[in-house]
Amino acid sequence: MVISALADNLARGVETIGDTVSEALFEPVIRLGVTGLARSGKTVFISSLVANLLDRGRMTGLVAQQEGRINAAYLQPQPDDTVPRFDYEAHLSALTGPSPHWPESTRAVSELRLSFKARPAGLLAGLQGPRTIHLDIVDYPGEWLLDLALLDKSYAEWSTETLARIKTRPEAAGFLTQLEQVDPAGAHEEPVAQGLAAAFSDYLNAAREAGFYDCTPGRFLLPGDLAGSPVLTFAPLPVDGAARRRTLHRELERRFEAYKAQVVKPFFRDHFSRIDRQVVLVDALGAIHKGPQAVEDMRRAMADILSAFRPGKNAWLTQLLLGKRVERILFAATKADHLHHLQHPRLTAIMEALTRDAQDRAKFAGAETAALSLASLRATTEEMRAHNGTELPCVRGRLAETGKQAAFYPGALPEDPAHLLAPARDGAQSWLDADYGFMSFAPAALSLRPGDGPPHIRLDRAAQFLIGDRL
């Protein structure tokens, strides 16, 4: 087994060296990871980003486009033959068709390659012709990324932490009641294990709907073809001491370790460890609307997600010997079109505060980080409406539930993010002096001019930070 593992690592090392030499000498490849927790807008972000890189009329913040150095951009087959292709055409059709609607969300890893013909800038501009640069976009669920934190935990540690965290949550009542009827030291019976796993899965789904973000293992939420398999048939148990053979404790512990070895590690090895640019999308407005507990839970989940990154510079020799590092990380608060632009700086400040610790760690390791608020696809327009003698900055759009047009004022975000983060850290049940509304808007019907991608907010600035230096 050790020899097999060594051979596997050696073979992957040879592949990495070959890829690195090829990228350095011939056609550079940027591997951009796109992740975020549920409903953060990953699918819409990728669809709009690709559409706006193909038709760059709205990408004025992308310097290579400003300077006219991008001769062409075109889609190509992705290099990984075993990874599903991101269904760009179907998703874009959903967003821009005659009856626009939001596409299905991310449920597994997918990939798309976008290639550029671009002229170099600076001293090389007059010496070299256009070169080809490949952008490989890797889409993966943020819930899977949370699982990377499990690699450093034993089954007993994970069980103790999980049960302590969920004991007061109403969503966990059914699972905890069922758990009380179980003896971890008793003989393993598969129906009992299946019942516990099903009840725990129900809790995780209910917790996610309620606004909690610490919902691991992530594959319980997005099982795919692993649904019903033993590797997804476990749950936390109140355990103390070593497990005895043939007990429920021993079998669930074995399955937890199998989950780490057969599900989490392959994802890290095959996908995550090869990323060199990363965008983390966050539905901060949705969490704020749900209350202080959701904000604090999201902050902790973000810390867990970002602890998985290996930030730093990708010097050629370092990349060859040690593998890729994440050079640039963008933290983006999505759905900025749900606010009037006057509040966008406050949303960005909240995003920076939520990810401050992670940004500091990444900067210390040599990576560049940034935070901004954006809308991958702008679904609203702005207007000022009179109310009680004042002018309220509102947004207007088509409501997702009814299809009717409505103007909406969500409340004013605080200038100081501490006014949100402090109550969240202190465990407050609700906001004391504010009520933050949230409305779900459907995509607006579009009529695009030739050369223009879908309307957005700051998507060009996001692209400049993530890939502009390589163009």
N, C-alpha and C positions, 0 to 999 in steps of 0.2 A: 504494500500500500504506500509506504514511504517512497519507494523507488518510482512508483507510478506518479505520485504527486510531484516528485522532482523532475521527472521527464516532462510532465505537463507544463510545469513552470518554465523549464528550459525551452520547450517548443514555443510557448507564448513569448518568451524573451526574444527568441530569434525573429518571430513575426514582428514584434515591436521595433526591433532594430531595423528590419527591412522597411517597415512603414516609415520610420523616422528618416532614414537615409533618402527614401523616395520623396518624401514631403520636402525635405530640406533642399534637394538638388533639382527637383523637377516641378511638380505642381503642388503648391501648398494646400493643406487641408485644415479647415477650422471645424472642430467638432463642438457644436453648441448644444448643451443640455438645456431642456426646458422642463421645469417641474413646478409644482405647487400643490397645495392640498385641494380637496374636492371643491369644484365650482369656482376656482380661481381664474378660469378662462384660458387654460393651456391650448385647447384646440382652436379657439378663436384667435389667440395670439399668433400661433404658427401660421394659420391660414391667411390672416391679414398681413403678417410680415412677409411671407413668400409673395403674395399678390402685389404688395407694394415694392418689393425688390425686383419683380418682373416689370411692373409698370411704375416708374419711379417719379411720377409727376408730383406726388405729395411728400417726397422724401428730401425736402430741402435741407434738413439737418444732417444728412449724410454727406460728409465732406467730399468723398470721391464723386458723388453725384453733382454737387455744387460745381466742382472743377471740371466736369465733363469727362472724367477719366474712365467711366464704365461704358465700354463699347456695347456689351450685350450681357444678358443674364438668361439662363435657360435651365430647365429641369432635366436631370439625368437619372438613370437607375441608381439606387443607392448601392454602395459596395458590399453591404452585408446581406448575403443571399438568404440567410435564415431568419432575418428580422422583417416583420411585416412592413409594408410601405405605408407611410402616413397618407391617408386618402384625401389628399389636398383638393382634388377636383370636386368630390362630393361635398366636402365641408364648405368650400367656397360657394358652390351652387346653393347650399342651404342658406347662406348668409346674404347672397346677392340675387337670388332668383325672384320670380314674380311674387311668390308668397314667402318672404324671408322669415327664417326661424333659426334658433340656436341649434348647432349640430350636437350630435351625441358626444359625451365627454370621454376623456382618456380612460381606457380600461386595461391597457397593456403597453408594452414598449413598441414604438414604431419609429420609422426613420424616413428622411427625405433628403436628397442631394440637390442642391442648387449651385450651379457653376457660373462663374463670372469671367468675362474677358475684360481685363482692366489694364490701363497703362500705369506704370509706376509714377510716383511723385518725386520731387526733389532732384538730387543730382543725377539719378538714374533715368529721369524722364526722357532725356535726349539720346540716351545710349541704348535703351532697350525698347522693344516693341511690346504690344499687349501680351500679358501672360494670363494663364488660366489659374483661378483660385476656386477651390471647392468648399462649399459650406454644407456640412453634414449636420442636419438638425435631428436630434434624438429626443423624442417625446416619451416621458415616463411618469407614472403616477407618483405624487409626493408621498402617498401612503407607503409605497415600497421603500422609499428612501428612509423613512422613519425606522424601518426594520433594521437598518444597518447598526443602530444602537444596541440591538439584541445580541450582536456578535460578541460583545464583551460581558454578557450577563449569563449566569447560570439559570436553570429553570427555577430554582428556589428563590433567587434574587428577583427574577421577573415576576413570579407569582406574588411574592410579598409586596413588591412595589405596586403591582396592578390592583390587588385587593384593597390595599390601603387607600389608593386613589379613588376607587369607585364605590366605596362602602356607603357614602352618603348620597349617591346619585340616584334619583328615582328611576332612571332608565335601566339601572342594574338590578332592580328589585327582583325581577323574575329569575335571573341567573343566580343571585345570592340565595334566594329561597331554595332553589334546586340544589345548590351546593351544600346547604345545611343537611340534606338528606344523604350525603355521600360520605363514605369512609375512605380517605386516601390510602390508608394502610390495608384496606380490604382487597380481595381478589379482583383482578381486572376483568370486567365484563364489557364487551364491546357496545351493547346498547346504552350502558351508562356513559361511556366515553362519548358516544355520538350525541346523546342528549345534552351533555354538558357543553360540547362544542357548538351545537345548534343554539343553545341558550346564550352562550357567550357571543356568538356571531350576531344574534338578534340584538344583544346589548350594544355591540360595536356600531351597528347600523343606526340604532336609535340614538346613540350618543353623538354620532356624526350629524344626524339630522337636528339634534338639539344645540349644535354649535361647538361641541368638544372636538379637539384636534389630536389628542393623544390616543388615537385609535389603532393600536397595534395588537397583533400582527396585521400588516396591511393587506395580505392576500386573503384574509377572512372577508374583507370588504370587496375585493376584486379577485375572486378565486380563479376565473377562467377555466382552463381544462383541468385544474387541480381540484375542482369542486367534488366533495365526497371522498377524497383520498385520505389515507391515514395521516399524511403529512399536514393536513389541515383539520385533523380531528383530535384536538387537545384544548385545554383550557387551564387557567391558573387554579391551583389547589392550595389550601392552607397547610403547608408542609413544614416539618421540623426534623432535621437530621437526614441521614442517608436513606434512600429508598430500598426496600427489600424486593427480592425477585418475585415476579408474577403479581405484583400489586398494581393497583390503579396508578399510584404515584410513580412507580417505575416506568410504566408504559407511556404515560403522558410526558414524563421527562425525556424518554427516548425519542418521542415524536417531536418534542420541542427542539432537541438537538438535531434531528433529521431536517427539520424546517430550516434551521440555520445553515446546515451543510449543503442541502440540496436545492434550496430556493433562494436564500439570501446571498450566500457566497457566489453562486454563479451569476446573479445579477450584478453584483459588485465587480466581479472579474471581467465579465463579457461586455458590460455597457458602461457602468458608472466610472470605472477607473480609467477609461479612455477619453474622457471629456476634458477639454482645455478652456472652454468658456461656458458660463452658466448663468441662466436667468431664473430667479425664484419668484414666482407670481403669488401674490397674497391678496385675498379678498378682505382687506382691513375694514372696509365699510360694513360688510356683512357681520363681522365679529363685533364691531362697535354697536351695531343695532341690537345684537343679541345680549349685550351687557358686559359688565366687568369680568365675570368669570370666563366668558368666551375670549375676551381680549388676553387675559393672563394665560389661559390654556394655549392660545395661539402663540403667544410669546415663548412659552416653554417648548412647544412643538417646533417652532422655528429654530430655537437653540439646538434641539436634537438633530434637526435636519442639517444644520450648518456644521455641526461637529463632525459630520461624515466627510466633508470636503478635505482635500489635501491642497490647500492654497499655496501659491508660490510662483516663482519664475520658471518658465520652461526653457532654460538654456539647453542647447543642443546635446551636450554631453550628459547633463543631468537627466534629460528626457530619455536618452538612450539607455542609461544605466539604472535609473530608478523609476521609470515610468512617468506618465504625464501628470502634471499638476494643473489645478484650476487657476489660470492666470487672472481672469477677470470674473467678478460675480456682481450681477445686477439684482437688486431687491426692488421689485416693482409692485406698487399698490395698484390693482386693476380697478376697472369700472369708474375711472375718474369722471366720465361723462354723466354719472349720477349726481355730480356736484357742479355748481356754477364755477367758472374758472377762478373767481375770487377766492375760493376755498382750497384750490389745488395746492398752494404752498403749505397750508396747514396739514393736508393729507400727506404730503411728502415728508414733513417734519415728524409726523407720527410714525411713518414707515422707517425713518432713520432712527428714531428712538427705540422702536421695537427690535431693531436688528443691530443696535449699537455694539453690544458685546461681540457678536459674530463678526461685524465689520472690523472691530479693533483687532481681533485674532487674525483675520485674513490679511489685514494690512501689515501686521507684525511679521507674518510669514512671507511677505513680499508680493502679495496679490493686490490688484487694484479692485476697489469696490465702489459702488454708487447706489443711490436710492432715488427713485422718482415715482411720480404718479402718472398713470397713462390709461388710455382706453384703446384697446386693440382695434375695435370697431365702434365708431361714434354712433350711438343710437338716439341721441337727444339733441335738441337745440336749447339755447339759453334765452331767458327773458327776465325782466324785472316786473314784479307785481306789487301793487299797493295793498297794504294790510295794516289797519289801525294807525294810519298816518305815516307809515314807514314803507320803504321799498325793499322787498325781499328778493334776493337773487335766486331764481328758480330755474329748473330744467323742465322741458316739455318733451314727451315722447309717447310712443304707443305701448300701452300696458300689455304685459305678456299674458295675463289671465283673460282679459276681456277684449283686447284689440282696440280699445277706445283711446283717444288722445287725452292726455292729462298733464297738467302742470304740477310740479312737486317741489316743495321746500323741505329738505331733510333736517333742518336745524343747523346751527353754526358749530363747526368743530372748534375746540379751544385753541388759542394761539400757542399755549404751552402744553406740549404732549404729556407732561407730568400730571396734568389734571385728569387724564384718562388712565395713565399707567399706574399712578399711586393707588387709587381705589381698587384697581384690578389686582395689584400685588397684595393689598390688604384684605382681599376676600370679600369686598362689598357685593351685595346681592343685586344692586341696581345703581344707576347714575343718580346722584342726589339732586343735582341742579340742572339737569338737561334731559331731553328725550330725543334720541337720534332716530329718525325715521329711515325707512329703506323701501324703495319701490323697484319692482322687477320690470324692466322695459324690454320689449321685443326689438329685433333689428328693424331699422327703418327701410322703406323701399328706396332703392338707389337708382340713379341715372348717371352713370360714370362717363366722363369724357375720355376719348382715346388717349392712352398714355397715363391715366390716373388709376391708382389702386383705390381700395375702399377708404373712406374718411376715417381718421384716427386722431388720437391726441398723444403726441410725443413718441410715437413709435419710431420716428426717424432718429430721435435722440437716443433711444434705446439701441437701435442698430449701430449708430456711430460708436457708442461706448463698447458694444460687444464685438464688432468686427471691423470698425472703421480703420483701425491701425493696420490691419492686414490687407486692406484694399488699396 
